[in-house]
C-alpha cells in the first residue's frame, strides 16, 4: 500500500487500539487503576467475549469516514455537492440509530443514506459504548450545529475525538476548518470545535508533509490555528494548553504526573494536549505512547484514541503491535473503512491536483 494508505490505516487502527486500551479504565481514577493493574497501570488490551472493545469514539470516527466517503462519491457523480459537515451530519444520524441497545432507533431526522450505510447494518456497531450526552442530545435536536449557530456551549472532548479523518483529504477546503465544522455539529463552544480542527490539521500535515518531524508538525499547526482564529479569546487558551504539553514532553516528569498537570481530558483542549504530550514524549514507541495516554484519572479512552490517531498516522500501520491489532473487535471493518476513504482520498488527490497529476501543494491550505 502507498504511503497515504498506510498512514490512513495506521491512523484509524491506532485510534481504535488506543480507544480500546483506555475504554477499560474510563471513569476510573489513577489510584484505582494501580490497585487493579499494578503501579504502572493498565498495560494490555482487556478481552471481553474474545475481543477488545472500543468505545463511541471509534464508532463515531468510523461514521465520520463513511459520511465523507459517501458524500464525496455522491458529489463527484452528480457534479455538485454540499459541505462535508452536512454529509458527516447524515452519518452521525445513522450512528444515533445504533445507540439503542442493539435495536435501531429512528433518528429525529431521517438520514440521507440510511439504506446505504454499511456501518448501520453491522451488528457489532449497534451497541452502546458510553456515548456522550452532548453528542446524543445535539443529534436528537433535529438541527445540525454549526460554528455560527451553535446548539450548546459544550467544550467536551466529544467534538475532537472523532475528527481525525478530516485530515485524510483536502478537496473540501482547509482540514483545520472542516474538522472544526465537524466538531461543531454537536459541540458549540470554541473549546469543543477548535481542538477538533487542530487535530484534523495535524493529521493532514502528517499524511501529506511526512518529511517533517512530529514536533515541527505540531508547531506548524499552532501557527495555523493562530492565523485562522487568532482574534478569538479562546484560541490563546488552546495554544497555551498545547504549548504546555510540548514543554512537559521535554522534561523527566513521570507521565501520569505530567498528564494530571494538563487535566483530565474531559474537555477538548485537555484531551488534545494530553495526546500530543504522549506522542511527543514517546514518538518512536506507539505502544508506550498509548499506555501513557490512558493511565490517568481522566477520559482515558478519548486521550488514547486521539494519541493513537496521531502516532498511528505518523509511524504507520506497521508500528501498531500486531497482537493488539488481532485482538481488536471489528478489525476487518476498520480496515475496510480505511480502504474506502483511501480510495476517495487518492482519487481526490489526483483529480484536484492539476493536470500534471501532482498532489495539491500543502501550502494551498496549510
N, C-alpha and C positions, 0 to 999 in steps of 0.2 A: 504493500500500500504506500502511496506517496506521503510526503511529509504532512500535508494538510490533513489527510485522512487519519494518519496515525495520531496527530495531536488532538483532533476532534474525538477520536475513540478514547484516547487517554483522558481527556477532559471529562467525558461522560462516565466512563468506568471509574476513574479516580474519585469523582464526586459521589458515585453510588457506594463505593467501598468506604470512603470517609464517613458518609452518612450512616451506613450500617454499623460501623465501629462505634460511632457516637450515640446512635439511637438506643443502644443498650443501657447507657448511663445518663441519658437525658433526664432532667429533673432530679438528678442525684448529686448531692454536694460532695466535695473532694474528700472529706474525711470518711464518708460512707463508701466512696469508691475504693479508698485504700483499705478499709476494713474488709471489703468483699474480694478485692483482687490483689492486695499487697501494696507495699509502699510505692511502687512505680505505676500503679493504676492499671486499667484495662490494657492488655497487650495484643489481643487477638479477637477476631470476629466471634460473636456469640451465635450459636446454631439453634434454630427452632424448626422442628419438622424437617431437618436435613439441610436447611439453608439459612444464610444470614439475611435478615430482613432490613430493608431500607425504609425510610420514613416518607412523609408527604413531600419532603424537599426533593427527593429524586423523582417521585411521581410527577410533581409539577414541572420539574426540569424536562422530563421526557415529553410532557404535554406541550411545553414551550417549543420543543423541537418539532413536534408533529404539526402544531399550528403554523410555524414558519415554513415547513416543507409543503403542506397542503396549500397554504396561501401563495407561496412562490410559484408553484406549478399552475395554479389556477390563474394567477396574474399573467404568466407567460403564454398560456393557452389562449386567453381572451384578449391579450394586448392592453388591458387596463387592470388596475388593482387598487386595493385600499392600503392604508398604512399597516405596517407589520403588527403594530399593537392590536389592531382590530382583529386580525387573524388569530393572534395569540389569545385574545379575549374569548373568541369562539372555542378555542381548545380548552381554556380554563372552565368554560361552561360544561364541556364534556367531562373534565376532571371532577367537577362538582357532582355530576351524576354518578360517579363511582363512590361517593362518600356516604353510602347507605348500608353499611354492614353486609356487603356482598350483593345487594339489590340495587339496581339502577333507579335513581330518583329523577323525577322530572326537573329539569333546570327551570328557573323562573323565566328565562328567555330561551327559546329553542335554538340550540347551536346550529350553525350553518351546515356543518358536516357531521351531524350526529350519526348518520348511517355510513360515513366514510372513515370514521376514526377506528384504527386498529387497536389503539390503546384502550378505548372504551369497551371493545369486545373481548379484551384479555381478562379472564377471571382473576388472575393474580394482581391486576391493577384495581380491581373492585373491592378494595379493603380500606379500612380506616387506619391510618398510621399517625395518630395525634395531629390531625390537620389544624392549622392555625385559625383561631377565631376570627381574626381580621380578614383573612382570605375568604372564609366561609360567609361572613356577613356581607362583605363587599360584593361577592358574586351573587348572593341572594337578593341584592338591592334592585335588580333589574336595570342597572345602569353600569356603564363602563367608566371607571375612574380615569381621569387624565391629570396631567400636571396643572393645567389651567382650571380644571373643575374637579377638585379632589372630593372623594367620597367621605373622607375622615381625616383625622390628624395623626394617624399612626405612623411611627417610625420603627416599627418592629422589623425583625430580620426576615420576615416572610416575603419581603419585596426583593431582597438581594439573593436569597438562597437558590433562586430558580432562573437567574438571568444570564448565566454563563453562555448559553447558546447564541445570544445576540452578538457575541463576538466571532461567530463562525463565518459570517458573511456580511458584506457591507453594501449590498446593492440597494438597500432601502435608505441609506444615509449613514451618518456617523454612528458607530456602535454605542458610543457613550450616551448619545441622545436616545437612541432606540431602546437601549437597555433601561434607561430611566423611565421612558414611556411605558415599558412593560411592567416595571415595578409599580408605577402609579396607577395601574389598573385596579389595584387593591389597597395600596398604601399611599395616603395623601400628603404626609409630612415630607419635606425635603430629606429628612433623615431616613425615610423609607425608600424613596426612589433614587436619590443621588448616589448612594453606595451601589445600588443595582446598576446604574450606568457606568460607574467606575469599574466594577467587576467585568462588565461586558467589554470595556475598553482595554483592560489588562489582558483578557483572553484574546482579543483581536490582535493586539501587539505581539503577544507570544506566538500566535499562529503565523502571522504574516511579516513579522520582522524578527525572525528567530535568531539572527546573528547577535542580538543584544543580550547581555546578562540580565537576570531577573530583577536585580535591584535597579538597573537602568530603566527597565520597562516600567517599574512602579513609579520611579521619579518622573518619567515622561507622562504617565497617566495623571500624576499630581498636577503637572503643568497644564495638561489638557483640561482637567477639572476646573482649575482656576480660570483658564481662558473662557470656558463656557459659562460658568456660574459664579464668577468671582464677585459679582455685585450682591449676591445673596449672603445674608448674615450667617446662615448655617454652613456655608461652604468652608469657612475657616475652622469650624468645629470638626468637620470631617478631615480636613487636611492635617489639623493638629493631632487627631487621633491616629492617622496613618503614619505621620512622622514619628510619633511616639513608638509605634510598633517597629519602625525601621531602626530607631535608636536602640531599643531593647534587644533587637536581634544581634547587635554588635557587643553585647555585654555577656558576662558569665552568670547572670542571674538564672536560677532554676526556671524551667519553662512554666511550671504551674504558677510560680510567683509572678513572673512577667505577665502571664495571661490575666491573672487576677488583678494586676495593676491596671490593665486595659479595661477590664469589665467582664460581664457575664456573657456577652454575645447575644443578649435578648433583643437588642436594637441593632439597626443596620450597620451603623458605623463601627460599633464594637465587634460585630461578627466579622466584618471585612478586615478590620485591623488585626484581630486575633489570627485569622487565616494568613494574612500577609506576614505577620511575625513568624509563624511556624514555617512558612515556605522559605523565608529568607534565612532563618536560623538553621534549617536542615535542607538546603536547596538540593543537595545531591542524594538525599535519602528519603524517598517518599514514605516509606514505612514509618520512620521515626517522626516525620513531619505530621502524619495523620495521628499517630499515637499521642503526640504532644497536643495536637489541636482538639482532642476530645477529652483529655484528662484535666478537667477543671470543674468548677461548681456551676457552670452556666449552661447555655444552649449547645450541648456537645455535638448533636447531630448536624446542626447548621454550620458550626465552625469547622467540623470535619468535612462536610460536603464542599464548602467553599474552598478549603485548603486542597482537597482532592481535585477539584476543578482546575485550580491554578497550576498545581505541580504536576498533575496528570497531563495537562496540555504542554507544560514546559519540558518535562522529561520524556513524554510519550508513553504509549501503551505498555511497552516492554518494561518500563520501570515499576509497574504495579506488580506486587508479589503474586505469582501465579496461583498460589494456594488460596489467596483471598479472592481472586477472580473466580476460581472454581466453586467457591462457597457461596457467592452472592446469588440471591434469588433473581429469576428472570434475566439471567445473563445474556441469553440469546436475543431477548427483546431489546435490551440495551444496545447490543452490537448492531441489531437491525436498524434502530433509530440512528445510530452513528453512521451507518452506511447510507441511509436515506438522506440525511442532512449533508453528508459529504458530497453526494451526487449533486444536490442542489447547489452547494457552495462552489463546487468545481465548475458547474455549468455557468453560474453567475460570474465567477472569476474570469472565465473565458469570454462570455458574451459582453460583459460590461467593461472589459479592459482595453478595448480599442481594436482596430483592425489587425494590429501586429500580434494579437493574442497574448500580450504580456499582461501580467497582473496589474490591476489598477493601483497606482502608487499609494503607499501608505499615507504620504503627506496630503493627499486629497482630502482625507477625512481626519488624519492624525494631528 
